[in-house]
Amino acid sequence: YLLGHRAEALSSDPHPNAGWGWAPHTYGWVDPTARAVLALRRLRPDAKDAITDGLVVLADRECAGGGWNYGNPSVLDQGLVPYVHPSAVTMIALHGRTEAIATRGRAWLDAHWSHERGGLSLACTLVARRLLGDPVDAVVDALGARFDASALLADTVTLAWAAIGLGDGIDRVKVTT
């Protein structure tokens, strides 16, 4: 499905790599592109061209100084700020890679994860940090506090990422090659 359903490149986009969108016939965004890269790395590692295209999109969308927002790093020549959730999801996709983009993203996430205390941001940060081999105790504590305060709003996606981060499900997303 992923190989046959890439985002459409905009005619005004100077980059031919489109990534993946949230729905068919839409623009490629950071989060679905990162998820596609992770899925391909984990389940279809022989899809090297698609993986490379996704990595090019993630590199192109990196904000100045590291980290990612949801789309482009700038609009009308104004730099946009990165956010924890898309940065964490991108680091989940990039875990085990050694390129400079992975190093910058890891450093950005390490420095900024605690600035956003939303459940999805914390759950994805936990998964990313576990995959990267970084300390997780403070993230687990913050996620627990968010759960106590909101039950993560019973959001299935957030609860799933939290379960992956807290349990043995981490092995299901780990890329070993």
N, C-alpha and C positions, 0 to 999 in steps of 0.2 A: 504494500500500500504506500509506504513512504517513498519508495523509488518512483512510483507513478504519480505522485501527488505533491510535487514541489510547488512552492508559491510561484506566481507569475512575476517576471521581472517587469518593472515599470519602464516605459520607453525613455523616461527622463533620468533613469538610474544609470550612473556611469559604470556600474559593476554588473557583469553578467550573472553573478551568483545570486540567486534569489532566496535561498533557504526554504523554510516552511512557514506557512501561515496557520491561523487558527481554523480556517475553513477553506474549501476549494475556491479558487479564483480570487484569492486575497493576497495581500502583501506579506512578505516573510518577516516575522517578528523574532525577537531574541529567544523568548521562552520556548515556543514550538520548535525553533531551529535547534536549540540546545537539547531538547528532549529527543528530537529526531537523530541528532548526532550520537547521543547516548544509546538509543535503541539500535542504531546501525553498528556502532562500535561493539556493543554487547552481543547482538544477535546476528548481524550480517557483516562481520569484519572484512569480508572480501569485497564489499561495496565501497572500495577505496575512493573512487571518483566522487561519489555522493558525500562521503565523510569529509573529504577534502573541501568540497564546495561548501558544506556546512561550516567547517572551520574557518574558511575565508570570510563567510558572512559574519561569524562571531568576531573575528579580528577586525573587520570593517566597522562593526557596531560598538566596539569597545569605546568607552568614554575616556576623555583625557585623564591621565593619572590612574587608570584601571577601573574596573567595575563596569556594569552595564545598566542601561535603563531598558525600557520595553521595546524601543525601536531604534532610531538613529541616534548617534552621539551628539548631533547638533541639528539645529533648524535655523535657517536664514543666518548662517554663520555665527550663531550663538550656541556655545557648548551647553549641553544638558547634563544634569546631575545623574549619577548612577544610583541605583536602589539595591537594597539587600536581596529581595526575592529573585529578580532576574540574574543578579550576580551569583547567587548561590546555585541556581539551576544551571548556569553556565559552568560553574566550577564542578558541579556533579558531572556534567558532560565531558569536561576536560581532565578529570582526575587521572593521574598516571601519566599525563603528558608533561613534557619538559620545556616546551617553547616558552619564550619570554611572556607571551600573553597569559599563559597559565600561572607563571610566577607573579605577574602584576595583579592578576585577578585574585589570587590567593592572598596576597598582601593586603589588597583593598578590602576583601571580605573579613580578614582577620581584624583590621583596624575599625571596621564600620558595622559589623553584624549587630552589635548591642545598641545601635542607635535606632533601630526599628524593631519594635517588640510585637509585631503582628504574628499571629500563629503560623501562617504559611511561610513567612520569612524565617521564623525561628526553626520550623520543622525542616525546611530545605537547607538551612545553614547547618543543622545537626547532621543531615545526611552528607553534605559536602565535606564537613570537617572530619567525619568518621572515615570517609573515602580517602581523604588527604592525609590521614594519620595525625590530625591536629587535636589538641585537647578539646574535650566536649563537656566537661562538668558544668561550666558556667552556662553553656547553651541549654543543657538538660534542665538546670535549675530555672532558667528563664522560661523555657517551654512549659515546665511544670507549673510555674506561677501563672502563665497565660491560660493554661488548661483550667487551673483552679478558679480563675476569674471569669472564664467564658465558656468552658468546655469546648474551646476552639470553634465555637458557634455551630457545633455539630456538622461542620463542613467536611464532607467525605474526602475531598482531595487533601486538605490539611491533615486530617486524621490519618490518611494513608501514608503521607510523607512522614508523619510523626512515628507511626508504627514501623516503617522501614528504618528510620533513624534510631529507634530505641531497641529494635529487636534483630533477629537473625535475617530479616528481609534484606539487610544491607548487602548480603552476598548475591542477591538477585539483580542488583544494579552495578555491582563491581565489575569493571573491565580488567581482565587479567592478561590480555595480550597487547 
